[in-house]
Amino acid sequence: MNNPLPRLPEFEYIRLETIEKAAQFLKDHPGEAAPYLGGTDLFVGLRDRRKQPKYLVDLKHLEGLNSLTFDPAKGLTIGARVTLNQLIDHRDVQKNYPILCQAAKQVGGYQLRNRATLCGNICNASPCGDTIGPSMVYQGSVNIFGPDGTRSLPLEDFFLGPGKVALVDGEIVHSITLPLPPEGSQGMYLCHGRNKLSDLAIAAVSVLAYPDLTSASGFRFRIALSAVAPTVVIVEEAQVLLSENPIEPSHFEKAAHIARQSCKPIDDIRSSAEYRRELVYTLTSRALNQVWDSLQSV
Ligand SMILES: Cc1cc2nc3c(=O)[nH]c(=O)nc-3n(C[C@H](O)[C@H](O)[C@H](O)COP(=O)(O)OP(=O)(O)OC[C@H]3O[C@@H](n4cnc5c(N)ncnc54)[C@H](O)[C@@H]3O)c2cc1C
């Protein structure tokens, strides 16, 4: 019989002085070395033998990875090792990126969020990662350092599948940038799990909407669905419906219906696919109506 709580497999802990050396080490040990921050995903994966790296390359001490800066022109830049609690406690994040705060507070419990990072949540690339949908409706991008230089990639292009991201050997995400949301933005993160305290999402919806005089409705909407497809789904068709037609309450139901059609959920231990589809409809409709009310009341 399998031991339900096996010991961790053996690994070597690697701590190098610079990001250049860390990237080179990762490049020199493809498939054998994994970068790590809080370790809250990595160690569970090791314990369950889903991940078996020979080397764990610690990034937490590296220069520059701990900075959290906000500049209205550049937006918010979140260093890889910034914890979720640091993010939640930051005044500029609370003021300008409230959906991200709502979502970050859903991740595990307080103690976990003292270790867990936004970067780790994103790089783990679980479709139910709470912070991914909000980071996508804020049109975030990842800033990558690799042995061959630096590059930035929009989050929409970063996720390739569950646990799969568009990094090549030796590349490390050193920060995540979220531009300043458009003036007058209102948004909401609605998530449903098996319990209210600390469980992964069965389905979740992120909505951001803002006034825009160039659209037919006078508003633009961004909608992302989590935990209901291999990667987070941006519901383009519903976004267009709500931007390119005068707003009528029935359009929110129509948009929710489109969202339900756009997802590809699976049956698993947490929910049936059918229940997930119904949740997508309910959560999208609820989020759109509430965000619309907020837009009207400012
Ligand atoms: C009890 C418990 C409850 C949880 N509840 C939730 C929840 O409710 N919602 C939720 O979304 N998640 C939840 N999680 C998952 C987890 O806490 C988050 O995904 C966390 O944010 C990961 O961050 P980390 O710093 O611990 O990442 P790590 O575990 O250190 O790394 C995660 C992955 O990213 C890779 N990686 C790390 N840093 C980098 C980098 N700089 N560049 C490239 N790749 C990198 C690692 O190799 C690893 O594959 C829970 C976990 C536990 C143990």
PDBQT file of the ligand as one rigid body, heavy atoms in Angstrom, charges set to zero:
ROOT
HETATM    1  C1  LIG A 301      -2.221  24.290   2.434  1.00  0.00    +0.000 C 
HETATM    2  C2  LIG A 301      -2.178  24.982   1.096  1.00  0.00    +0.000 A 
HETATM    3  C3  LIG A 301      -3.273  25.723   0.670  1.00  0.00    +0.000 A 
HETATM    4  C4  LIG A 301      -3.242  26.368  -0.571  1.00  0.00    +0.000 A 
HETATM    5  N1  LIG A 301      -4.342  27.071  -0.966  1.00  0.00    +0.000 NA
HETATM    6  C5  LIG A 301      -4.336  27.702  -2.165  1.00  0.00    +0.000 A 
HETATM    7  C6  LIG A 301      -5.471  28.454  -2.599  1.00  0.00    +0.000 A 
HETATM    8  O1  LIG A 301      -6.485  28.548  -1.908  1.00  0.00    +0.000 OA
HETATM    9  N2  LIG A 301      -5.401  29.069  -3.806  1.00  0.00    +0.000 N 
HETATM   10  C7  LIG A 301      -4.292  28.996  -4.605  1.00  0.00    +0.000 A 
HETATM   11  O2  LIG A 301      -4.274  29.601  -5.679  1.00  0.00    +0.000 OA
HETATM   12  N3  LIG A 301      -3.199  28.287  -4.217  1.00  0.00    +0.000 NA
HETATM   13  C8  LIG A 301      -3.191  27.642  -3.027  1.00  0.00    +0.000 A 
HETATM   14  N4  LIG A 301      -2.096  26.932  -2.630  1.00  0.00    +0.000 N 
HETATM   15  C9  LIG A 301      -0.927  26.847  -3.544  1.00  0.00    +0.000 C 
HETATM   16  C10 LIG A 301       0.263  27.780  -3.239  1.00  0.00    +0.000 C 
HETATM   17  O3  LIG A 301       0.289  28.262  -1.930  1.00  0.00    +0.000 OA
HETATM   18  C11 LIG A 301       0.394  28.921  -4.230  1.00  0.00    +0.000 C 
HETATM   19  O4  LIG A 301       0.407  28.504  -5.564  1.00  0.00    +0.000 OA
HETATM   20  C12 LIG A 301       1.661  29.794  -3.945  1.00  0.00    +0.000 C 
HETATM   21  O5  LIG A 301       1.311  31.105  -4.303  1.00  0.00    +0.000 OA
HETATM   22  C13 LIG A 301       2.961  29.376  -4.635  1.00  0.00    +0.000 C 
HETATM   23  O6  LIG A 301       3.988  30.308  -4.294  1.00  0.00    +0.000 OA
HETATM   24  P1  LIG A 301       5.391  29.825  -3.714  1.00  0.00    +0.000 P 
HETATM   25  O7  LIG A 301       6.230  31.044  -3.540  1.00  0.00    +0.000 OA
HETATM   26  O8  LIG A 301       5.217  28.970  -2.522  1.00  0.00    +0.000 OA
HETATM   27  O9  LIG A 301       5.898  28.962  -4.955  1.00  0.00    +0.000 OA
HETATM   28  P2  LIG A 301       6.909  27.704  -5.004  1.00  0.00    +0.000 P 
HETATM   29  O10 LIG A 301       6.272  26.507  -4.408  1.00  0.00    +0.000 OA
HETATM   30  O11 LIG A 301       8.254  28.094  -4.477  1.00  0.00    +0.000 OA
HETATM   31  O12 LIG A 301       7.014  27.527  -6.611  1.00  0.00    +0.000 OA
HETATM   32  C14 LIG A 301       5.885  27.169  -7.366  1.00  0.00    +0.000 C 
HETATM   33  C15 LIG A 301       6.322  26.733  -8.772  1.00  0.00    +0.000 C 
HETATM   34  O13 LIG A 301       6.865  27.832  -9.505  1.00  0.00    +0.000 OA
HETATM   35  C16 LIG A 301       8.231  27.585  -9.887  1.00  0.00    +0.000 C 
HETATM   36  N5  LIG A 301       8.926  28.834  -9.641  1.00  0.00    +0.000 N 
HETATM   37  C17 LIG A 301       9.050  29.459  -8.441  1.00  0.00    +0.000 A 
HETATM   38  N6  LIG A 301       9.683  30.619  -8.597  1.00  0.00    +0.000 NA
HETATM   39  C18 LIG A 301       9.932  30.760  -9.911  1.00  0.00    +0.000 A 
HETATM   40  C19 LIG A 301      10.563  31.797 -10.666  1.00  0.00    +0.000 A 
HETATM   41  N7  LIG A 301      11.007  32.919 -10.083  1.00  0.00    +0.000 N 
HETATM   42  N8  LIG A 301      10.668  31.637 -11.997  1.00  0.00    +0.000 NA
HETATM   43  C20 LIG A 301      10.195  30.502 -12.577  1.00  0.00    +0.000 A 
HETATM   44  N9  LIG A 301       9.589  29.503 -11.910  1.00  0.00    +0.000 NA
HETATM   45  C21 LIG A 301       9.471  29.623 -10.584  1.00  0.00    +0.000 A 
HETATM   46  C22 LIG A 301       8.706  26.457  -8.986  1.00  0.00    +0.000 C 
HETATM   47  O14 LIG A 301       9.735  25.689  -9.582  1.00  0.00    +0.000 OA
HETATM   48  C23 LIG A 301       7.420  25.672  -8.783  1.00  0.00    +0.000 C 
HETATM   49  O15 LIG A 301       7.199  24.827  -9.888  1.00  0.00    +0.000 OA
HETATM   50  C24 LIG A 301      -2.095  26.272  -1.397  1.00  0.00    +0.000 A 
HETATM   51  C25 LIG A 301      -0.983  25.523  -0.967  1.00  0.00    +0.000 A 
HETATM   52  C26 LIG A 301      -1.022  24.865   0.269  1.00  0.00    +0.000 A 
HETATM   53  C27 LIG A 301       0.187  24.081   0.707  1.00  0.00    +0.000 C 
ENDROOT
TORSDOF 0
